Amino acid sequence: MLLATACGQKEGVHTLAAGSGAASGATGADAGLGLSPDVKSGSGAAQGAEGAAIGRTGAAAGAANSGSQSAAGKAAAAGAAQGGSDTTGVSADTITLGVHGPVTGAAPFPATSFDLGKDLFFNFINEKGGIAGRKVKVVFEDDGYNPSQAVAVCKKMVQQDHVFMLVGLGGTDQIVACSQYAASAGVPYTSEGVSEHALSTLSNYFGLSMTYKAQGLLLAQYMKNVLHVTRVGMIRANTANFDDAHTAFLQAAQQAGLQVTFDRALDKNADNQTAFSAGGSICGNRASAPEAVYPLLSPSIWVQVVAGANAQACNPIWSGVGITAGLNTVGTAACGVAPTTKAHFFSPFPGLNVADQVDPDYNRAYRQQHGQAGDDIGWGIWGLEKVVSAMLAAPGRNLSRQSFISASTGKSYTTGVWPTVNFAVSHFGGTAVHVLQLDCTKQQYVSEQMNKSSF
């Protein structure tokens, strides 16, 4: 699904956005999207009030942080305070989105997977009339699994390509850095759910799956009640954006009566030998070696950790959260270095093995557009873009950056692939997870459980 931010945006700066009461009464899905009708919203008046409140919050934040905001951010603040409507990236017949993802740097992801999957769903609905009569165009950039590069490509998409909003496909530090830049520029931003601490003050940000902090409680429950282990561990990248995930898991493990017998942080960009050695240290004390280990690392580093542990005849059950470690290309690599690898990961999308049952349009569209069956990277992007499409449909024809934020706030979206997304309480909308299990005999992850909110 993956540091210090390089965008110059200070933590805690609020997004600047105002709502549109007229737009917000629209429903969040239309027949052309093939989405469930279970898209809930309040009245247009209530949404308008929410939008006005957001606008006032944004304006206040803009005044308080004027020294650190870009010119674009100040302009957005002024527009929000006056109830203005920023329609950058929206024309009479087109919506332009900016999407970034870790094509390089995090794992041996096939570059073609992102290229073929980046606009698959939008191409599919464009043939059916698009969203409220507009067709969606995608601008895609590789963020290199690096927050500085991520901010650079996000700025490029906003300032040169003039996209309406930004979408992050994976990599916590990259998502945090770009979402904070987007807040300074008054641009809506969506991604999988990652850190809460770094993003909780950004009203332009919408998390489409459960945050790592929220998943920590589920993971402790899963380890105890499904894996039936008593000793657990965690190995994580030493980015501050994982601190809330780390704390939440340790607290949840203690509450569940689990013993945390291993807890180590690695440099986010650790070399192969360092990662290999760290894996070998997991069972350093055989008497208290963890039976299950939560890895919160880039896929390439996790594979080396698995290899190092296996070299010491140390083979815990790997169980964690996120997207990228649960992709088939990563599972294949883990099975390659340790053929008996046991791994279970939470994911916002189910395994590719059930795609035809969950949403048969995916493989049909993939074959029609690309002449082959789709992979799980495309499957995950398809599910995310179904949610984004429902959010874009919510304001109807009156789509602006402000009406998008206002109309999405407080609404629930059920789209069939990702679990229901509900923004009634906050902009962290994830409500459940799918569980993937690695099958090394098939070199792929398969669905173990779907739409789980407790274990």
C-alpha positions, 0 to 999 in steps of 0.5 A: 500500500509504505521523515521529516517533511521536506515541504517546509510546512509546519506541523499543525497547519490547517487546510483552508477550505470553505463549503458550498451548501448548494453543492453539498446536498448532492448524493455521493454516487450516481448510476454511472459509477456502479456504486452502492446507493449506501452513500449517506449525507446530511442536509444541504444546509448542514453541509453548508454550515460544516463548510462554513466552519471549515472555511473559518477554521482554515482562515484562522489557521491561515492568519496564524501561520501566514509566515509559513504558508505559500502564496497559494495557501494564502490565496486559498485562505482568502477565498475560503474566508469569503466563501469562494470557489476554487475550481482549478483542475475542473472544466465543463467536461474534465476533472484532472487528478494528480496521483503519486506512488512509490514506483521505485525505491520501496520494493521491486514493483513492476513499473508497468503495474502503476502505469496500467492501473493508475487510471483503469477505473476512471477510464472505465467510468469515462466510457459511461459518462464520467462523473456528473458529465465530466471525464477524469484525467490522471496525471501520475508521478513516481515519488521514489519512496522519498518525501523530498521527491514526493513533495517535488512531484506534488508541487509539479502536479499542482503548479504546472499540471494544475490538478484539482486534487492529489491522491497518494498510493502508498508510503507514509512519509511521502503521504504526510509530506505531500498532504502537508504541502497540499494543505499549504496550497489549499488542495484536497488530498486523499490516501490510504490511512497512515499516521494520525498524529501528523495529519489530524489537523489537516482538514483537506486530508481524507484517509480512505482506510483505517490508520495504522494507530487504529489497526494496532488494536485490531492487530493485537486482537488478531494475534491473540484470538486468531494466531493464538500466540502469547509472545509478540514483537515489532520491528519498524522504520525509525520515522516519527510518522510511525510513532503513533502506530508503535505506541498504539500496538504496544498498548493494545498488546499489553491490554490483550495480555500479550508479552512484547519480547522484541521491539526494534527500530531500523533506519528507514533506508537501512542497507541489506546487510543491516536489515539482514542482521536485524532479522537474525537478532529477532530470536537472539533469546530463544527462550523468549523469542516472539511467535509473531512479529509486526513489521512496519517497514518498506517491503525491500527491507522486510524481505531482507529481515525475513531472510536474516531471521530464516538464516538463524532458523527463526521463523515467526509469523509475520503479521502487520498492517498497510498495503505494500507488504501484502502485495504479491510481488513482495510475497513472492520475494519473501517466499524466495528467501524463506520458502516456509514464510508465514505472513498475514497482513491487513489490507484495504482490499481483498486478495486478487483471488476473489476479485471476480466475486467482489467486483467482476468489472475489474478484470473485465475492464483490465482485459478490455483496456490492456489485453490481460488479466489485472494484478493486485496493484491495479486491483488496489488502485481500482478500489481506491479510485472507486472511493475517490469517484464517489467523493468527487460525485458528491457535490454534483456539477458544483465541484470545487475544492471547497465543495469537495471538502464540505460534501465529503465531510460527514459522509459515508461511502460503500463502494464494494472493494475497500471497506466502507469509508465513513467521515462522520467522526473525523477525516480518518474514514476507515472502518474495517480491514481485509486480511490477506494470508501468504501462500508460498505454494502459489506465490501469492496472497489469498483472502483469509477474512474480509471486512473485519472491525474486530477479532 
